[in-house]
Amino acid sequence: MRLRDLLAALVLAAALLAAGSAAAITPVAADAARAAVRQQIVQQLGPSHSYALLIGISEFDNAGWHDLSGVGPEIEKVGAALTAQGFTIVPESHSGRMDHATLKAAIERFFSTYGRRAEDRLVVYVATHGYSDPSRPDADGFLVASDAGVPSNGTLPNGYSVHELSAALTSIAAQHVFLFFDSCFSGAMLPEPTRANDTMLASKPVLALSPETAAWTRDLLAHNARLVLTAGNASQTVPDVDNPFAAAVVDALGGAADTDGDGLILGTEIAQFVRGRVARATRLAGHANDPVFAVLPKLVPPVEPRPDLPAGDKIDYALQGDFIFLSPAGPKPAAEAGLSAQQALLRQKTARLGAGQFLACVDCPTMVTQPAAPKLALASTEITYAQWDACYREMGCHRYLSDDGFGRGDRPAGNVTWLDALEYVTWLGSKAAADAPCDDYRLPTAAEWTAAALYSTAGPVAWASAVADGQPVCWGCGAGDDGTAALRVASAPANASGLYDMLGNLWEWVADGADPSAPACDLTALRQSGRCTPGRVMGGSYATRAEALPAIAAGGTAPRTDNARPWSSPTLGLRVACDLK
């Protein structure tokens, strides 16, 4: 069956479900009350106002754009996943050859026809080639139509540009729009990755399918949400056949993105799930893709608000809503008892902590109060790949750090630039609850790091004594220490401060610069200049020879750069600190 015939069949099937599309997602609530709440949320989502435009361009006139054999099957799978979510696949959907005029007309007609009401929910999924000029950071990004010509001076003849897309979005009333771009360089179509103002997401009720959940869902739907997710960033190409982006989107819609287990799948959860899955899968395949997620702000109210809003409701349109899907699997038992999956796991991990230890989140580092500095806590280990990946999924950290094929999980994350380190501590600070022990997360100073490394119950010891009496992870320090790669964190015993791997494994960034008189190198300064004066790193690494380790008490220096022209090393990571309340 040709794809366009399948799409027509999907349209018919969705139309038959439109009047009562709750059947598209089988209720699995444990009791009648939860089933009623689920049905209420289904009605809020507006099955009769949920439309998807699917465009797959696989045939091209210009030999410079090769045909894409994987686009047809990709659109079929995504269409089936959206139909299962109760969306109508509109007749303008198409796969095969599509010239610029037809592409432009289809997108504009979709928005004008199906985006006339505030309660309309729109999904646009486009798979084709993409183009942006890497030598022009401010150049436009383009989706490649079948009749696209040869790129010249940063433009693409018969390419569909981000400016055309912005113009098509301008006048529609629909408050919730989710755009998916599976094309090369599609990240060029977006601003800086962001998830604007998460105040509403933070207020999400924990008890799944409760009346409070229904009220929160209605409130979220009353706010604007215009989300964009791309298959890669502005400098990356994406694969055609067996595309991991499409597979991740399909799995996300099928329930895999419901990370808190409450039965609701937010657009932000989809983006985080897809970002982590695609980054890992493409690197294993030897071809890196980093999906980009952005929120396109729309701060004005619709002319006619949603009809299901209570009279007199005051909506703060400075807050951003989010797209909502329902998980076919329904909520997990813990969420039905008022505990999210993350909270349940966090309780388990917290119960195993010792005195003076605490966690801000499931994937956050274990912090240890320092016996020699009661107002200070340090991470018990260097930041691991698992902890870094959580920051990456949530767009707090923009770079996916390479593990050089040695594995991730609880191995310490290397290749950390100065900007990476600053982004991580900023993200970690956003995870702390109001009643958390920490005032703020930051990098330790060199003095704080040294005091913790040299602490003993009998008083401070010299660096050389700490090396001699401890079990460093360095080249030639023990079995398996061959200078090839870092060991898993906590492979050697903790020191008297409760900290692991202070001697070797990875060099660790500290807050100090190599020149104490130089200006501070914070995020603002770094983004303005791209590079600061060199910084200090402490502790040695797995590649430090055993005979050299006793001589590096004062640490070393390393370039501090942003990620436009990054300097990093597999031997360099970080450990975080926080000031206790």
C-alpha positions as CSV (number, residue, x, y, z in Angstrom):
1,M,0.0,0.0,0.0
2,R,1.4,3.5,-0.9
3,L,1.8,5.7,2.1
4,R,-0.8,8.2,0.9
5,D,-3.3,5.4,0.9
6,L,-2.4,4.4,4.4
7,L,-2.7,8.1,5.5
8,A,-6.2,8.2,4.0
9,A,-7.1,5.1,5.9
10,L,-5.8,6.7,9.1
11,V,-7.9,9.8,8.4
12,L,-11.0,7.6,8.1
13,A,-10.2,5.6,11.2
14,A,-9.6,8.8,13.2
15,A,-12.8,10.3,11.9
16,L,-14.8,7.4,13.1
17,L,-13.2,7.9,16.6
18,A,-13.6,11.6,16.6
19,A,-17.0,11.7,18.3
20,G,-15.8,9.6,21.2
21,S,-12.1,9.3,20.9
22,A,-11.6,8.1,24.4
23,A,-11.7,4.6,22.8
24,A,-8.4,5.4,21.1
25,I,-6.7,5.1,24.5
26,T,-8.2,2.3,26.5
27,P,-8.8,3.4,30.1
28,V,-6.9,1.3,32.6
29,A,-7.8,3.2,35.8
30,A,-8.2,0.9,38.8
31,D,-11.6,2.1,39.9
32,A,-14.6,4.1,38.6
33,A,-13.5,7.4,40.1
34,R,-10.1,7.3,38.3
35,A,-11.8,6.1,35.1
36,A,-14.1,9.1,35.3
37,V,-11.2,11.5,35.9
38,R,-9.4,9.9,32.9
39,Q,-12.4,10.4,30.7
40,Q,-12.6,14.0,32.0
41,I,-9.0,14.6,30.9
42,V,-9.7,13.0,27.5
43,Q,-12.5,15.5,27.0
44,Q,-10.3,18.4,28.0
45,L,-7.7,17.3,25.5
46,G,-10.4,17.6,22.9
47,P,-10.2,14.6,20.6
48,S,-12.5,16.3,18.1
49,H,-9.9,19.2,18.1
50,S,-6.7,17.2,17.8
51,Y,-5.2,17.2,14.4
52,A,-1.9,16.0,12.9
53,L,-0.2,17.0,9.7
54,L,2.4,14.4,8.5
55,I,4.7,15.3,5.7
56,G,7.5,13.0,4.4
57,I,9.4,14.2,1.4
58,S,11.4,11.4,-0.1
59,E,11.8,12.2,-3.8
60,F,14.0,15.1,-5.1
61,D,14.6,16.6,-8.5
62,N,18.1,17.8,-7.9
63,A,20.8,15.1,-7.8
64,G,22.4,17.0,-4.9
65,W,19.5,15.8,-2.7
66,H,19.4,12.0,-2.7
67,D,16.1,10.3,-2.3
68,L,15.1,9.1,1.2
69,S,13.9,5.6,1.3
70,G,13.3,5.6,5.0
71,V,10.8,8.5,5.1
72,G,7.7,6.5,4.0
73,P,7.9,3.8,6.7
74,E,8.8,6.5,9.3
75,I,5.6,8.5,8.5
76,E,3.5,5.4,8.7
77,K,4.8,4.5,12.2
78,V,4.4,8.1,13.5
79,G,0.9,8.3,12.0
80,A,-0.2,5.1,13.7
81,A,1.2,6.4,17.0
82,L,-0.7,9.7,16.8
83,T,-3.9,7.9,15.7
84,A,-3.7,5.7,18.8
85,Q,-3.5,9.0,20.7
86,G,-6.8,10.1,19.2
87,F,-5.4,12.5,16.6
88,T,-7.0,13.0,13.2
89,I,-4.4,12.7,10.5
90,V,-5.5,15.4,8.1
91,P,-6.0,14.9,4.3
92,E,-3.2,17.4,3.7
93,S,-0.7,14.8,5.0
94,H,1.5,13.4,2.3
95,S,4.6,11.3,1.5
96,G,6.7,11.1,-1.6
97,R,7.3,14.1,-3.9
98,M,6.2,17.5,-2.6
99,D,7.4,20.8,-4.2
100,H,7.9,24.0,-2.3
101,A,4.6,25.6,-3.3
102,T,2.6,22.5,-2.2
103,L,4.6,22.2,1.0
104,K,4.0,25.8,1.9
105,A,0.3,25.6,1.0
106,A,-0.2,22.4,3.0
107,I,1.3,23.9,6.1
108,E,-0.6,27.2,5.8
109,R,-3.9,25.5,5.1
110,F,-3.4,23.2,8.1
111,F,-2.8,26.0,10.5
112,S,-5.6,28.2,9.1
113,T,-8.2,25.3,8.9
114,Y,-7.4,23.4,12.1
115,G,-6.0,26.1,14.3
116,R,-9.0,28.5,14.5
117,R,-10.0,27.7,18.1
118,A,-8.0,28.0,21.3
119,E,-8.7,24.4,22.2
120,D,-7.3,23.0,18.9
121,R,-4.2,20.8,19.4
122,L,-1.9,20.6,16.5
123,V,1.0,18.3,15.7
124,V,3.2,18.8,12.6
125,Y,5.7,16.1,11.8
126,V,8.0,16.7,8.8
127,A,10.7,14.3,7.6
128,T,12.9,15.5,4.7
129,H,16.4,16.9,4.0
130,G,17.4,20.1,5.8
131,Y,19.8,22.9,5.1
132,S,21.6,25.6,6.9
133,D,24.9,27.4,6.1
134,P,27.3,26.5,8.9
135,S,29.5,29.5,8.1
136,R,26.6,31.8,8.9
137,P,25.4,31.4,12.5
138,D,22.5,33.8,11.9
139,A,21.5,32.3,8.6
140,D,18.0,30.8,8.1
141,G,17.3,27.1,8.3
142,F,15.4,25.3,5.5
143,L,13.3,22.2,5.0
144,V,14.1,20.8,1.6
145,A,11.2,20.4,-0.9
146,S,11.3,18.1,-3.9
147,D,12.1,21.0,-6.3
148,A,14.8,22.6,-4.1
149,G,17.8,23.9,-5.9
150,V,21.5,24.3,-5.1
151,P,22.3,26.3,-1.8
152,S,23.9,29.7,-2.4
153,N,24.9,32.5,0.0
154,G,23.1,30.9,2.9
155,T,19.8,30.5,1.1
156,L,18.1,27.6,-0.6
157,P,16.0,28.1,-3.7
158,N,12.6,26.4,-3.1
159,G,13.5,25.6,0.5
160,Y,10.8,26.1,3.2
161,S,12.4,28.5,5.7
162,V,11.9,29.2,9.4
163,H,10.6,32.6,8.5
164,E,7.8,31.1,6.4
165,L,7.0,28.8,9.3
166,S,6.9,31.7,11.8
167,A,4.6,33.7,9.5
168,A,2.2,30.7,9.2
169,L,2.1,30.4,13.0
170,T,1.5,34.0,13.7
171,S,-2.3,34.3,13.2
172,I,-3.6,31.0,14.5
173,A,-5.7,30.8,17.7
174,A,-4.7,27.2,18.7
175,Q,-2.8,27.4,21.9
176,H,-1.1,24.0,21.7
177,V,1.2,23.3,18.8
178,F,4.0,20.7,18.7
179,L,6.4,20.7,15.7
180,F,8.7,17.7,15.0
181,F,11.4,18.1,12.4
182,D,13.3,15.0,11.3
183,S,15.9,16.6,9.0
184,C,19.5,17.4,8.8
185,F,20.6,20.7,10.4
186,S,17.0,21.1,11.8
187,G,18.4,22.6,15.0
188,A,19.3,25.7,12.9
189,M,15.6,26.5,12.8
190,L,15.5,27.1,16.5
191,P,16.7,29.6,19.1
192,E,18.7,28.6,22.2
193,P,17.3,25.4,23.6
194,T,14.9,26.2,26.5
195,R,12.0,25.1,28.6
196,A,10.6,28.5,29.5
197,N,9.2,29.1,33.0
198,D,8.5,25.7,34.6
199,T,6.3,27.1,37.4
200,M,3.2,25.2,36.1
201,L,5.1,22.0,35.6
202,A,6.4,22.1,39.2
203,S,2.9,22.3,40.5
204,K,1.8,19.0,38.9
205,P,-0.2,17.0,41.4
206,V,1.4,13.8,42.5
207,L,-1.7,11.7,42.9
208,A,-2.5,10.2,39.5
209,L,-6.0,10.6,38.0
210,S,-7.3,12.7,40.9
211,P,-9.7,15.6,40.6
212,E,-6.6,17.8,41.3
213,T,-4.9,16.3,38.3
214,A,-7.9,17.1,36.1
215,A,-8.0,20.7,37.4
216,W,-4.2,21.1,36.8
217,T,-4.5,19.6,33.3
218,R,-7.3,22.1,32.4
219,D,-5.1,25.0,33.7
220,L,-2.1,23.8,31.7
221,L,-4.2,23.5,28.6
222,A,-5.4,27.1,29.1
223,H,-1.9,28.4,28.7
224,N,0.0,28.6,25.4
225,A,2.4,25.8,24.5
226,R,4.3,26.0,21.2
227,L,7.0,23.3,21.2
228,V,9.6,22.3,18.7
229,L,11.7,19.1,18.7
230,T,14.3,18.4,16.1
231,A,16.3,15.3,15.3
232,G,19.7,17.0,15.5
233,N,21.4,20.3,16.1
234,A,22.4,23.0,13.6
235,S,25.6,21.2,12.6
236,Q,24.5,17.6,12.4
237,T,23.1,15.3,9.7
238,V,20.6,12.6,10.6
239,P,20.2,9.1,9.2
240,D,17.6,8.0,6.8
241,V,16.9,4.3,7.3
242,D,16.2,3.0,10.8
243,N,16.0,6.5,12.1
244,P,16.3,6.5,15.9
245,F,14.5,9.9,16.2
246,A,11.2,8.5,14.7
247,A,11.5,5.3,16.8
248,A,12.0,7.3,20.0
249,V,9.0,9.6,19.2
250,V,6.8,6.5,18.6
251,D,8.0,4.9,21.8
252,A,7.5,8.1,23.7
253,L,3.9,8.4,22.5
254,G,3.4,4.8,23.5
255,G,4.1,5.5,27.1
256,A,7.9,5.2,27.5
257,A,8.2,9.0,28.1
258,D,5.9,8.9,31.1
259,T,8.9,9.0,33.5
260,D,6.9,9.9,36.6
261,G,4.3,7.2,35.9
262,D,1.2,9.3,36.4
263,G,-0.4,8.4,33.1
264,L,0.2,11.8,31.5
265,I,2.9,12.3,28.9
266,L,4.0,15.9,28.7
267,G,5.7,17.4,25.6
268,T,8.6,18.2,27.8
269,E,8.8,14.5,28.9
270,I,8.8,13.5,25.3
271,A,11.6,15.9,24.5
272,Q,13.7,14.6,27.4
273,F,13.1,11.0,26.5
274,V,13.8,11.5,22.8
275,R,16.9,13.6,23.5
276,G,18.5,10.9,25.7
277,R,17.5,7.9,23.5
278,V,18.7,9.5,20.3
279,A,22.0,10.8,21.6
280,R,23.0,7.4,22.9
281,A,21.7,5.4,19.9
282,T,23.4,7.5,17.3
283,R,26.7,7.5,19.1
284,L,26.6,3.7,19.4
285,A,26.0,3.8,15.6
286,G,29.0,6.1,15.1
287,H,26.9,9.1,14.0
288,A,26.1,11.7,16.7
289,N,22.7,13.4,16.8
290,D,21.6,15.8,19.6
291,P,17.9,16.6,19.4
292,V,17.1,20.2,20.1
293,F,14.0,21.2,22.1
294,A,12.6,24.8,22.2
295,V,9.6,26.6,23.5
296,L,8.4,29.4,21.2
297,P,6.9,32.0,23.5
298,K,3.4,33.2,22.9
299,L,2.3,35.5,25.7
300,V,-1.0,36.9,24.4
301,P,-4.4,35.3,25.1
302,P,-6.5,33.9,22.3
303,V,-9.4,36.1,21.1
304,E,-11.8,33.5,22.2
305,P,-10.6,31.4,25.2
306,R,-11.2,27.7,25.7
307,P,-14.9,27.1,26.3
308,D,-14.3,24.8,29.3
309,L,-12.6,27.4,31.5
310,P,-14.6,28.4,34.6
311,A,-16.1,31.9,34.3
312,G,-13.8,34.6,35.8
313,D,-10.6,32.5,35.6
314,K,-7.6,34.8,35.4
315,I,-4.9,33.3,33.2
316,D,-1.3,34.5,33.5
317,Y,-0.1,34.2,29.9
318,A,3.5,34.9,30.9
319,L,3.5,31.3,32.0
320,Q,4.0,28.6,29.4
321,G,1.8,25.5,29.2
322,D,2.8,22.2,27.8
323,F,1.5,19.6,25.4
324,I,-0.3,16.7,27.0
325,F,-0.8,13.1,25.8
326,L,-2.3,10.2,27.7
327,S,-0.2,7.1,28.3
328,P,-1.8,3.9,26.9
329,A,-0.4,2.0,29.9
330,G,-2.2,4.3,32.4
331,P,-0.6,5.4,35.7
332,K,1.8,3.2,37.7
333,P,0.7,1.8,41.1
334,A,3.0,4.2,43.0
335,A,1.5,7.2,41.2
336,E,-2.0,6.0,42.0
337,A,-0.9,6.0,45.7
338,G,0.3,9.6,45.4
339,L,4.0,8.9,44.8
340,S,5.7,9.4,41.4
341,A,8.1,6.8,40.1
342,Q,11.0,9.2,40.7
343,Q,9.8,10.0,44.3
344,A,9.5,6.3,45.0
345,L,13.1,5.6,43.8
346,L,14.4,8.7,45.6
347,R,12.9,7.4,48.9
348,Q,14.6,4.1,48.3
349,K,18.0,5.7,47.6
350,T,17.6,8.2,50.5
351,A,16.9,5.3,52.9
352,R,20.3,3.9,52.1
353,L,22.2,7.1,52.8
354,G,24.4,7.6,55.9
355,A,24.4,10.4,58.4
356,G,25.2,13.8,56.8
357,Q,24.3,12.6,53.3
358,F,21.5,13.8,51.1
359,L,20.1,13.9,47.5
360,A,18.3,16.5,45.6
361,C,16.9,14.1,43.0
362,V,17.1,10.5,41.8
363,D,19.9,11.3,39.3
364,C,21.6,14.0,41.5
365,P,24.9,13.4,43.2
366,T,25.0,12.2,46.8
367,M,26.2,15.2,48.9
368,V,28.2,14.7,52.1
369,T,28.5,17.3,54.9
370,Q,32.1,18.0,55.5
371,P,33.3,17.3,59.1
372,A,35.9,20.0,58.9
373,A,33.5,22.6,57.4
374,P,29.9,22.0,58.8
375,K,28.4,24.6,56.4
376,L,29.8,22.9,53.4
377,A,28.8,19.7,51.5
378,L,30.7,18.1,48.6
379,A,29.6,15.4,46.2
380,S,30.7,12.0,47.4
381,T,32.1,11.2,44.0
382,E,33.0,12.9,40.8
383,I,29.9,13.5,38.6
384,T,29.0,10.3,36.7
385,Y,27.8,9.9,33.2
386,A,24.4,8.9,34.6
387,Q,24.2,12.1,36.5
388,W,25.4,14.1,33.5
389,D,22.9,12.4,31.2
390,A,20.1,13.6,33.4
391,C,21.2,17.2,32.9
392,Y,21.6,16.6,29.2
393,R,18.1,15.1,28.8
394,E,16.6,18.1,30.6
395,M,18.5,20.6,28.4
396,G,20.4,22.0,31.3
397,C,23.6,20.7,29.8
398,H,23.9,21.2,26.0
399,R,26.7,18.7,25.3
400,Y,26.4,15.0,25.3
401,L,29.8,14.0,26.8
402,S,31.6,11.2,25.0
403,D,32.6,8.1,27.0
404,D,35.1,7.1,24.3
405,G,33.5,3.6,24.2
406,F,34.4,2.7,27.8
407,G,30.8,2.8,29.1
408,R,28.6,5.3,31.0
409,G,26.5,4.7,34.1
410,D,28.6,5.2,37.2
411,R,31.8,5.9,35.5
412,P,33.0,9.5,36.1
413,A,32.1,11.9,33.2
414,G,35.2,13.1,31.4
415,N,35.7,15.7,28.6
416,V,34.1,18.4,30.7
417,T,34.7,21.9,29.5
418,W,34.5,24.9,31.8
419,L,31.1,25.8,30.3
420,D,29.9,22.3,30.9
421,A,30.8,22.5,34.5
422,L,29.0,25.8,34.9
423,E,25.9,24.5,33.1
424,Y,25.8,21.4,35.4
425,V,26.0,23.3,38.7
426,T,23.3,25.7,37.4
427,W,21.0,22.8,36.4
428,L,21.7,21.1,39.8
429,G,20.6,24.2,41.6
430,S,17.3,24.1,39.8
431,K,16.6,20.6,41.2
432,A,16.7,21.6,44.9
433,A,13.4,21.9,46.7
434,A,12.6,24.9,48.9
435,D,13.2,22.8,52.0
436,A,16.5,21.3,50.7
437,P,19.6,21.5,52.8
438,C,21.6,23.5,50.2
439,D,21.3,27.2,49.6
440,D,23.1,26.8,46.2
441,Y,25.2,24.5,44.2
442,R,28.6,25.5,42.9
443,L,32.2,24.4,42.2
444,P,34.4,24.1,45.3
445,T,37.2,26.5,45.8
446,A,40.7,25.1,45.6
447,A,41.0,25.6,49.4
448,E,37.8,23.8,50.1
449,W,38.8,20.9,47.8
450,T,42.3,20.6,49.4
451,A,40.9,20.7,53.0
452,A,38.5,17.9,52.2
453,A,41.1,15.8,50.4
454,L,43.6,16.2,53.3
455,Y,41.2,15.7,56.2
456,S,41.7,13.0,58.7
457,T,40.2,12.3,62.1
458,A,43.6,13.1,63.6
459,G,43.9,16.4,61.8
460,P,45.0,17.5,58.3
461,V,47.7,15.4,56.6
462,A,50.1,16.3,53.9
463,W,49.3,15.5,50.3
464,A,52.2,13.1,50.0
465,S,51.0,11.3,53.1
466,A,47.4,11.1,51.7
467,V,48.8,9.6,48.5
468,A,50.9,7.1,50.4
469,D,48.2,6.1,52.8
470,G,45.3,6.0,50.4
471,Q,44.4,4.0,47.3
472,P,44.7,6.4,44.4
473,V,43.3,5.6,41.0
474,C,46.3,6.4,38.8
475,W,48.6,4.9,36.2
476,G,50.4,2.1,38.0
477,C,48.7,2.6,41.3
478,G,47.0,-0.8,41.4
479,A,45.5,-3.7,39.5
480,G,43.7,-2.5,36.4
481,D,45.2,1.0,36.7
482,D,46.9,1.0,33.3
483,G,46.3,4.7,32.4
484,T,43.7,3.8,29.7
485,A,40.4,4.9,31.3
486,A,38.8,6.0,34.5
487,L,37.4,3.4,36.9
488,R,33.9,3.4,38.1
489,V,33.4,5.9,41.0
490,A,34.0,4.6,44.5
491,S,36.2,1.7,43.2
492,A,38.6,2.6,46.1
493,P,37.6,3.4,49.7
494,A,36.4,6.8,50.7
495,N,38.7,9.1,52.7
496,A,37.9,10.4,56.2
497,S,35.7,13.1,54.7
498,G,33.4,10.5,53.1
499,L,34.7,11.4,49.6
500,Y,35.7,9.0,46.9
501,D,38.4,9.4,44.2
502,M,40.0,12.6,45.5
503,L,43.3,10.9,44.6
504,G,43.2,10.4,40.9
505,N,40.5,9.0,38.6
506,L,39.7,12.4,37.1
507,W,41.2,15.8,37.5
508,E,38.4,18.0,38.9
509,W,37.5,21.6,38.1
510,V,37.6,24.1,41.0
511,A,36.2,27.6,41.1
512,D,39.6,29.3,41.2
513,G,41.4,30.7,38.2
514,A,45.1,30.1,37.8
515,D,45.6,33.9,38.1
516,P,43.9,35.0,41.4
517,S,43.8,38.6,40.1
518,A,41.9,37.8,36.9
519,P,38.2,38.6,36.7
520,A,35.6,35.9,37.6
521,C,34.7,33.5,34.8
522,D,31.0,33.0,35.2
523,L,28.4,32.1,32.6
524,T,27.9,35.7,31.5
525,A,31.6,36.4,31.1
526,L,32.2,33.2,29.3
527,R,29.3,33.7,26.8
528,Q,30.5,37.2,26.0
529,S,34.1,36.3,25.3
530,G,34.1,32.5,24.6
531,R,37.2,32.1,26.7
532,C,38.6,33.2,30.1
533,T,42.0,33.0,31.7
534,P,43.0,29.4,32.6
535,G,41.4,27.7,35.6
536,R,42.6,25.3,38.2
537,V,42.1,21.5,38.3
538,M,42.9,19.3,41.3
539,G,43.6,15.7,42.2
540,G,45.3,14.0,39.3
541,S,43.7,11.4,37.1
542,Y,43.8,7.8,35.9
543,A,46.5,8.9,33.4
544,T,48.8,10.4,36.1
545,R,51.7,8.1,36.7
546,A,52.1,6.8,40.2
547,E,55.5,8.4,40.7
548,A,54.1,11.8,39.6
549,L,51.1,11.8,41.9
550,P,52.8,12.9,45.2
551,A,54.1,16.0,43.5
552,I,50.8,17.6,42.3
553,A,49.5,18.9,45.6
554,A,48.8,22.3,44.1
555,G,46.9,20.8,41.2
556,G,47.3,22.0,37.6
557,T,45.8,24.5,35.1
558,A,43.4,24.0,32.2
559,P,41.9,26.3,29.5
560,R,38.5,27.6,30.4
561,T,36.3,27.8,27.2
562,D,32.8,27.8,26.0
563,N,31.6,25.0,23.7
564,A,31.8,26.9,20.4
565,R,35.5,26.1,20.4
566,P,35.7,23.7,23.3
567,W,38.8,22.6,25.2
568,S,38.4,19.4,27.1
569,S,40.2,16.2,28.1
570,P,39.0,12.6,28.9
571,T,40.9,13.0,32.1
572,L,39.0,16.1,33.3
573,G,35.6,16.1,35.2
574,L,34.0,17.8,38.1
575,R,32.8,17.5,41.7
576,V,30.2,19.9,43.0
577,A,29.8,21.7,46.3
578,C,27.0,23.4,48.1
579,D,26.6,25.9,50.9
580,L,24.3,24.5,53.6
581,K,21.5,26.5,55.1
